[in-house]
Amino acid sequence: MKNKIVVFSFMILLFSIAILNVLTPPTIVSFAERRELHQFEDLEIRKLLTGDFLGDFDKAALDQFILRDQFRRLKASVAHTILKKTDNNDIVVIGNDAFKLEYPLDETSVIHFSEYINAITKTLLQESQVYFAMIPEKNYYVEETPDFLSMNYQKLEELLKDSLSDITTIDLKEVLSLDDYYHTDPHWKQEKLDGVVERLSEIMQLETDFSTIAYTARRYSPFYGAYYGQSALDLAPDTLEYRVSNAIQNAIVKNFEYTGDPNQAPGVYEETSLGSMDSYDVFLSGSTPLITIENPNSATNKELIIFRDSFASSLAPLLIEEYQKITLIDLRYVSRELINRFVDFEGSDVLFLYSTLVINNSNILK
């Protein structure tokens, strides 16, 4: 009788889960994992014959399983607290901070990055003043241990120094600290970038006294960064803060991917992104190949062109007081062979601003 009870209880559990999975409406997007989930497709003879149906069905069954996020969190919690596993999905949690393991240093990638930048400088920027600033990932500010390995940042800098040519380098390491980054996200906090702005101003010989700019702070909470979902742990969320000034408020933003009504085009801050899959997209609408910020009240005709990754989205608004126009180019989404069709580089300041995450994975540049 005991065996029968166990067997029938297990069968009831299996059938109950199956019925609940069938009755539960499909989930389109996983905010925790920041991706669209696989959906159950209509049965097609072609897919049955090729075997694609079973593969698609398997992916959808995993993605649409009931209480998926809760099971992910339970698995991660058991691995982290009971089994003492140091990472989950390559995410390590130290105190209140989540870090993604970025190890080891890929020297080939660094050389490729340098050659890529040199090619742009020699072909397009011969008449421009060119600067390069490397953004250290937050791992740089954590002491290496046997459970937390970091890439060789000193070697990375040496490779860049030896291979980048005709470019003025700006060192940002000493004006940043771990506190300047979000706990659950790889990005830096905009409200912590005063030191970065001051260092850029010093080396690039900018005329604006940025310390006198009056900002109004706007905040959004809770902000769950990229590492929150990847870790699957119940981490304390961040507060996302973004600064508004008169120049930022009046700036004209042109996003070359935006095809809607020009009168409804997003400004410097796209507040509808708050609460979306990535609230960091509030800064200049997130990743986009080409975007410009124009300052109609500028006292100069100076222009700045930034070759960038996502970190620059929160920095660029803080520089608009100095320039009539700032152009941001993301070479992860547009080929370098095409940019001269859309951008006039003559007479502009040019800043290559890239995080070590991109430099160590430079194959993502087109």
C-alpha positions as a Python dict, from the first residue, in 0.01 Angstrom:
ca = {
    (1, 'M'): (0, 0, 0),
    (2, 'K'): (287, 239, 78),
    (3, 'N'): (438, 178, -266),
    (4, 'K'): (102, 234, -433),
    (5, 'I'): (55, 563, -249),
    (6, 'V'): (400, 682, -354),
    (7, 'V'): (344, 583, -720),
    (8, 'F'): (-4, 738, -744),
    (9, 'S'): (112, 1055, -566),
    (10, 'F'): (398, 1090, -812),
    (11, 'M'): (165, 1034, -1109),
    (12, 'I'): (-79, 1294, -976),
    (13, 'L'): (208, 1541, -937),
    (14, 'L'): (328, 1480, -1294),
    (15, 'F'): (-18, 1514, -1445),
    (16, 'S'): (-92, 1823, -1235),
    (17, 'I'): (225, 1994, -1356),
    (18, 'A'): (147, 1896, -1716),
    (19, 'I'): (-210, 2032, -1692),
    (20, 'L'): (-93, 2356, -1529),
    (21, 'N'): (166, 2404, -1804),
    (22, 'V'): (-104, 2357, -2068),
    (23, 'L'): (-350, 2594, -1898),
    (24, 'T'): (-100, 2867, -1810),
    (25, 'P'): (-84, 3144, -2076),
    (26, 'P'): (255, 3162, -2250),
    (27, 'T'): (507, 3418, -2130),
    (28, 'I'): (649, 3633, -2407),
    (29, 'V'): (944, 3795, -2230),
    (30, 'S'): (1158, 3705, -1931),
    (31, 'F'): (1250, 4026, -1751),
    (32, 'A'): (1484, 3835, -1521),
    (33, 'E'): (1680, 3684, -1812),
    (34, 'R'): (1633, 3988, -2039),
    (35, 'R'): (1529, 3791, -2345),
    (36, 'E'): (1229, 3678, -2543),
    (37, 'L'): (1120, 3327, -2453),
    (38, 'H'): (1066, 3047, -2705),
    (39, 'Q'): (702, 2987, -2795),
    (40, 'F'): (516, 2669, -2891),
    (41, 'E'): (489, 2668, -3269),
    (42, 'D'): (211, 2525, -3481),
    (43, 'L'): (271, 2166, -3587),
    (44, 'E'): (414, 2152, -3941),
    (45, 'I'): (486, 1838, -4144),
    (46, 'R'): (810, 1994, -4270),
    (47, 'K'): (940, 2041, -3916),
    (48, 'L'): (843, 1687, -3822),
    (49, 'L'): (1032, 1547, -4119),
    (50, 'T'): (1345, 1752, -4056),
    (51, 'G'): (1342, 1703, -3681),
    (52, 'D'): (1322, 2077, -3612),
    (53, 'F'): (989, 2043, -3434),
    (54, 'L'): (1124, 1843, -3143),
    (55, 'G'): (1412, 2086, -3093),
    (56, 'D'): (1179, 2387, -3099),
    (57, 'F'): (932, 2211, -2872),
    (58, 'D'): (1204, 2125, -2622),
    (59, 'K'): (1321, 2489, -2604),
    (60, 'A'): (965, 2615, -2564),
    (61, 'A'): (886, 2356, -2295),
    (62, 'L'): (1185, 2472, -2093),
    (63, 'D'): (1108, 2841, -2138),
    (64, 'Q'): (734, 2810, -2065),
    (65, 'F'): (762, 2584, -1762),
    (66, 'I'): (547, 2711, -1474),
    (67, 'L'): (727, 2897, -1195),
    (68, 'R'): (1041, 2904, -1410),
    (69, 'D'): (1192, 3207, -1233),
    (70, 'Q'): (1122, 3057, -890),
    (71, 'F'): (1291, 2730, -983),
    (72, 'R'): (1591, 2919, -1126),
    (73, 'R'): (1620, 3113, -799),
    (74, 'L'): (1588, 2795, -590),
    (75, 'K'): (1860, 2621, -793),
    (76, 'A'): (2093, 2920, -764),
    (77, 'S'): (2028, 2959, -390),
    (78, 'V'): (2103, 2592, -321),
    (79, 'A'): (2422, 2607, -528),
    (80, 'H'): (2532, 2932, -360),
    (81, 'T'): (2441, 2870, 5),
    (82, 'I'): (2448, 2492, 48),
    (83, 'L'): (2689, 2365, -215),
    (84, 'K'): (2908, 2676, -174),
    (85, 'K'): (2946, 2721, -548),
    (86, 'T'): (3120, 3051, -612),
    (87, 'D'): (2941, 3143, -934),
    (88, 'N'): (2616, 3087, -1120),
    (89, 'N'): (2613, 3151, -1495),
    (90, 'D'): (2962, 3303, -1446),
    (91, 'I'): (2818, 3558, -1202),
    (92, 'V'): (2997, 3589, -867),
    (93, 'V'): (2835, 3765, -572),
    (94, 'I'): (3064, 3935, -321),
    (95, 'G'): (2879, 4118, -44),
    (96, 'N'): (2609, 4322, -217),
    (97, 'D'): (2782, 4328, -556),
    (98, 'A'): (2744, 4094, -850),
    (99, 'F'): (3034, 4049, -1093),
    (100, 'K'): (3064, 3862, -1421),
    (101, 'L'): (3383, 3659, -1454),
    (102, 'E'): (3593, 3803, -1736),
    (103, 'Y'): (3900, 3582, -1748),
    (104, 'P'): (4156, 3540, -1890),
    (105, 'L'): (4293, 3832, -2091),
    (106, 'D'): (4257, 3770, -2463),
    (107, 'E'): (4573, 3931, -2604),
    (108, 'T'): (4466, 3858, -2961),
    (109, 'S'): (4144, 4049, -2902),
    (110, 'V'): (4333, 4348, -2758),
    (111, 'I'): (4565, 4360, -3061),
    (112, 'H'): (4268, 4332, -3294),
    (113, 'F'): (4097, 4618, -3110),
    (114, 'S'): (4406, 4837, -3144),
    (115, 'E'): (4442, 4764, -3514),
    (116, 'Y'): (4073, 4837, -3562),
    (117, 'I'): (4106, 5178, -3392),
    (118, 'N'): (4429, 5258, -3579),
    (119, 'A'): (4258, 5185, -3912),
    (120, 'I'): (3979, 5431, -3835),
    (121, 'T'): (4226, 5696, -3716),
    (122, 'K'): (4443, 5672, -4027),
    (123, 'T'): (4158, 5668, -4279),
    (124, 'L'): (3903, 5909, -4127),
    (125, 'L'): (4058, 6116, -3849),
    (126, 'Q'): (4377, 6264, -3989),
    (127, 'E'): (4244, 6618, -3935),
    (128, 'S'): (4097, 6557, -3588),
    (129, 'Q'): (4229, 6561, -3233),
    (130, 'V'): (4185, 6201, -3121),
    (131, 'Y'): (4163, 6067, -2764),
    (132, 'F'): (4124, 5722, -2617),
    (133, 'A'): (3987, 5637, -2272),
    (134, 'M'): (3950, 5284, -2138),
    (135, 'I'): (3669, 5220, -1890),
    (136, 'P'): (3776, 4957, -1636),
    (137, 'E'): (3509, 4700, -1561),
    (138, 'K'): (3402, 4683, -1197),
    (139, 'N'): (3609, 4364, -1148),
    (140, 'Y'): (3920, 4584, -1164),
    (141, 'Y'): (3842, 4716, -816),
    (142, 'V'): (3812, 4374, -649),
    (143, 'E'): (4109, 4189, -508),
    (144, 'E'): (4179, 3867, -695),
    (145, 'T'): (4129, 3541, -502),
    (146, 'P'): (4135, 3171, -601),
    (147, 'D'): (3756, 3192, -640),
    (148, 'F'): (3759, 3525, -825),
    (149, 'L'): (4006, 3546, -1111),
    (150, 'S'): (4051, 3868, -1306),
    (151, 'M'): (4219, 3938, -1635),
    (152, 'N'): (4567, 4091, -1636),
    (153, 'Y'): (4473, 4460, -1661),
    (154, 'Q'): (4834, 4574, -1648),
    (155, 'K'): (4917, 4360, -1950),
    (156, 'L'): (4607, 4491, -2127),
    (157, 'E'): (4722, 4850, -2079),
    (158, 'E'): (5071, 4769, -2197),
    (159, 'L'): (4936, 4612, -2514),
    (160, 'L'): (4718, 4914, -2584),
    (161, 'K'): (5001, 5156, -2514),
    (162, 'D'): (5235, 4973, -2749),
    (163, 'S'): (4987, 4928, -3032),
    (164, 'L'): (4770, 5243, -3038),
    (165, 'S'): (4927, 5517, -3250),
    (166, 'D'): (4873, 5894, -3278),
    (167, 'I'): (4612, 5892, -3001),
    (168, 'T'): (4616, 6079, -2670),
    (169, 'T'): (4534, 5835, -2389),
    (170, 'I'): (4320, 5940, -2093),
    (171, 'D'): (4354, 5730, -1776),
    (172, 'L'): (4023, 5689, -1589),
    (173, 'K'): (4119, 5417, -1342),
    (174, 'E'): (4215, 5646, -1055),
    (175, 'V'): (3899, 5861, -1075),
    (176, 'L'): (3669, 5561, -1038),
    (177, 'S'): (3601, 5311, -761),
    (178, 'L'): (3374, 5013, -701),
    (179, 'D'): (3113, 5243, -544),
    (180, 'D'): (3076, 5418, -880),
    (181, 'Y'): (2916, 5108, -1037),
    (182, 'Y'): (2573, 4955, -985),
    (183, 'H'): (2555, 4654, -754),
    (184, 'T'): (2349, 4442, -997),
    (185, 'D'): (2475, 4578, -1330),
    (186, 'P'): (2810, 4622, -1509),
    (187, 'H'): (2757, 4994, -1584),
    (188, 'W'): (2877, 5298, -1394),
    (189, 'K'): (2639, 5539, -1220),
    (190, 'Q'): (2584, 5870, -1394),
    (191, 'E'): (2576, 6063, -1066),
    (192, 'K'): (2926, 5929, -986),
    (193, 'L'): (3094, 6055, -1304),
    (194, 'D'): (3210, 6398, -1187),
    (195, 'G'): (3568, 6273, -1162),
    (196, 'V'): (3550, 6123, -1512),
    (197, 'V'): (3414, 6448, -1656),
    (198, 'E'): (3686, 6645, -1476),
    (199, 'R'): (3962, 6416, -1611),
    (200, 'L'): (3827, 6436, -1967),
    (201, 'S'): (3798, 6814, -1935),
    (202, 'E'): (4158, 6840, -1815),
    (203, 'I'): (4316, 6629, -2092),
    (204, 'M'): (4088, 6747, -2373),
    (205, 'Q'): (4125, 7110, -2259),
    (206, 'L'): (3753, 7181, -2238),
    (207, 'E'): (3644, 7533, -2146),
    (208, 'T'): (3329, 7458, -1944),
    (209, 'D'): (3344, 7466, -1565),
    (210, 'F'): (3136, 7152, -1514),
    (211, 'S'): (3136, 7191, -1135),
    (212, 'T'): (2903, 7493, -1164),
    (213, 'I'): (2629, 7317, -1363),
    (214, 'A'): (2300, 7295, -1175),
    (215, 'Y'): (2147, 6948, -1205),
    (216, 'T'): (1815, 6813, -1089),
    (217, 'A'): (1828, 6446, -992),
    (218, 'R'): (1556, 6206, -1101),
    (219, 'R'): (1550, 5857, -954),
    (220, 'Y'): (1394, 5524, -1042),
    (221, 'S'): (1373, 5227, -808),
    (222, 'P'): (1391, 4932, -802),
    (223, 'F'): (1649, 4895, -1079),
    (224, 'Y'): (1737, 4532, -1148),
    (225, 'G'): (2057, 4524, -1351),
    (226, 'A'): (2178, 4264, -1601),
    (227, 'Y'): (2359, 4059, -1337),
    (228, 'Y'): (2047, 4030, -1121),
    (229, 'G'): (1870, 3801, -1366),
    (230, 'Q'): (2184, 3616, -1472),
    (231, 'S'): (2275, 3531, -1114),
    (232, 'A'): (1915, 3417, -1038),
    (233, 'L'): (1977, 3519, -676),
    (234, 'D'): (1758, 3744, -467),
    (235, 'L'): (1990, 4046, -469),
    (236, 'A'): (1897, 4388, -336),
    (237, 'P'): (1807, 4614, -632),
    (238, 'D'): (1977, 4942, -718),
    (239, 'T'): (1840, 5292, -751),
    (240, 'L'): (1896, 5442, -1095),
    (241, 'E'): (1959, 5817, -1096),
    (242, 'Y'): (1981, 6046, -1397),
    (243, 'R'): (2066, 6415, -1407),
    (244, 'V'): (1875, 6692, -1580),
    (245, 'S'): (2004, 7041, -1658),
    (246, 'N'): (1874, 7320, -1879),
    (247, 'A'): (2106, 7214, -2162),
    (248, 'I'): (2000, 6850, -2132),
    (249, 'Q'): (1633, 6945, -2115),
    (250, 'N'): (1658, 7156, -2432),
    (251, 'A'): (1886, 6924, -2627),
    (252, 'I'): (1767, 6785, -2959),
    (253, 'V'): (1830, 6412, -3000),
    (254, 'K'): (1829, 6237, -3336),
    (255, 'N'): (1832, 5859, -3328),
    (256, 'F'): (1894, 5719, -3675),
    (257, 'E'): (1693, 5406, -3587),
    (258, 'Y'): (1384, 5603, -3487),
    (259, 'T'): (1120, 5602, -3762),
    (260, 'G'): (821, 5741, -3574),
    (261, 'D'): (671, 6088, -3548),
    (262, 'P'): (959, 6341, -3519),
    (263, 'N'): (752, 6541, -3269),
    (264, 'Q'): (736, 6238, -3043),
    (265, 'A'): (1103, 6142, -3075),
    (266, 'P'): (1274, 6052, -2746),
    (267, 'G'): (1502, 6307, -2583),
    (268, 'V'): (1821, 6255, -2387),
    (269, 'Y'): (1630, 6037, -2143),
    (270, 'E'): (1376, 5782, -2267),
    (271, 'E'): (1173, 5746, -1949),
    (272, 'T'): (940, 5486, -2103),
    (273, 'S'): (1236, 5246, -2076),
    (274, 'L'): (1215, 5254, -1697),
    (275, 'G'): (1065, 4926, -1583),
    (276, 'S'): (1139, 4756, -1915),
    (277, 'M'): (1378, 4463, -1969),
    (278, 'D'): (1669, 4706, -1929),
    (279, 'S'): (1597, 5028, -1744),
    (280, 'Y'): (1950, 5148, -1826),
    (281, 'D'): (1807, 5219, -2172),
    (282, 'V'): (1669, 5539, -2020),
    (283, 'F'): (2005, 5687, -2122),
    (284, 'L'): (1977, 5783, -2492),
    (285, 'S'): (1733, 5498, -2563),
    (286, 'G'): (1997, 5229, -2515),
    (287, 'S'): (2213, 5068, -2780),
    (288, 'T'): (2181, 5219, -3126),
    (289, 'P'): (2426, 5248, -3419),
    (290, 'L'): (2419, 5628, -3455),
    (291, 'I'): (2271, 5904, -3243),
    (292, 'T'): (2333, 6280, -3215),
    (293, 'I'): (2271, 6532, -2937),
    (294, 'E'): (2247, 6895, -3042),
    (295, 'N'): (2271, 7190, -2803),
    (296, 'P'): (2078, 7478, -2966),
    (297, 'N'): (2195, 7721, -2698),
    (298, 'S'): (2563, 7640, -2732),
    (299, 'A'): (2803, 7936, -2724),
    (300, 'T'): (3045, 7750, -2954),
    (301, 'N'): (3032, 7551, -3275),
    (302, 'K'): (3247, 7270, -3134),
    (303, 'E'): (3157, 6910, -3210),
    (304, 'L'): (3248, 6587, -3033),
    (305, 'I'): (3234, 6240, -3187),
    (306, 'I'): (3239, 5943, -2950),
    (307, 'F'): (3308, 5589, -3067),
    (308, 'R'): (3151, 5402, -2783),
    (309, 'D'): (2977, 5115, -2612),
    (310, 'S'): (2682, 5140, -2372),
    (311, 'F'): (2881, 5315, -2096),
    (312, 'A'): (2891, 5638, -2299),
    (313, 'S'): (2511, 5665, -2300),
    (314, 'S'): (2513, 5799, -1946),
    (315, 'L'): (2833, 6007, -1985),
    (316, 'A'): (2757, 6196, -2307),
    (317, 'P'): (2469, 6405, -2161),
    (318, 'L'): (2708, 6547, -1900),
    (319, 'L'): (2933, 6687, -2177),
    (320, 'I'): (2668, 6868, -2379),
    (321, 'E'): (2737, 7202, -2210),
    (322, 'E'): (3072, 7217, -2395),
    (323, 'Y'): (2958, 7122, -2742),
    (324, 'Q'): (2709, 7230, -3004),
    (325, 'K'): (2679, 6871, -3119),
    (326, 'I'): (2779, 6530, -2988),
    (327, 'T'): (2766, 6226, -3218),
    (328, 'L'): (2779, 5876, -3073),
    (329, 'I'): (2878, 5585, -3297),
    (330, 'D'): (2841, 5226, -3180),
    (331, 'L'): (3057, 5005, -3399),
    (332, 'R'): (2894, 4695, -3258),
    (333, 'Y'): (2595, 4774, -3480),
    (334, 'V'): (2735, 4963, -3778),
    (335, 'S'): (3034, 4884, -3999),
    (336, 'R'): (3328, 5123, -3990),
    (337, 'E'): (3322, 5128, -4373),
    (338, 'L'): (2982, 5300, -4365),
    (339, 'I'): (3022, 5568, -4099),
    (340, 'N'): (3183, 5831, -4323),
    (341, 'R'): (2858, 5835, -4522),
    (342, 'F'): (2672, 5973, -4222),
    (343, 'V'): (2932, 6161, -4017),
    (344, 'D'): (3157, 6454, -4104),
    (345, 'F'): (3471, 6422, -3891),
    (346, 'E'): (3650, 6738, -4005),
    (347, 'G'): (3737, 6972, -3717),
    (348, 'S'): (3572, 6759, -3448),
    (349, 'D'): (3715, 6627, -3124),
    (350, 'V'): (3709, 6247, -3135),
    (351, 'L'): (3697, 6022, -2829),
    (352, 'F'): (3724, 5644, -2836),
    (353, 'L'): (3554, 5540, -2511),
    (354, 'Y'): (3541, 5164, -2455),
    (355, 'S'): (3512, 4935, -2156),
    (356, 'T'): (3754, 4651, -2099),
    (357, 'L'): (3460, 4415, -2162),
    (358, 'V'): (3455, 4520, -2529),
    (359, 'I'): (3833, 4540, -2564),
    (360, 'N'): (3866, 4180, -2444),
    (361, 'N'): (3589, 4071, -2684),
    (362, 'S'): (3663, 4296, -2981),
    (363, 'N'): (3524, 4051, -3235),
    (364, 'I'): (3182, 4208, -3168),
    (365, 'L'): (3297, 4522, -3351),
    (366, 'K'): (3186, 4526, -3715),
}
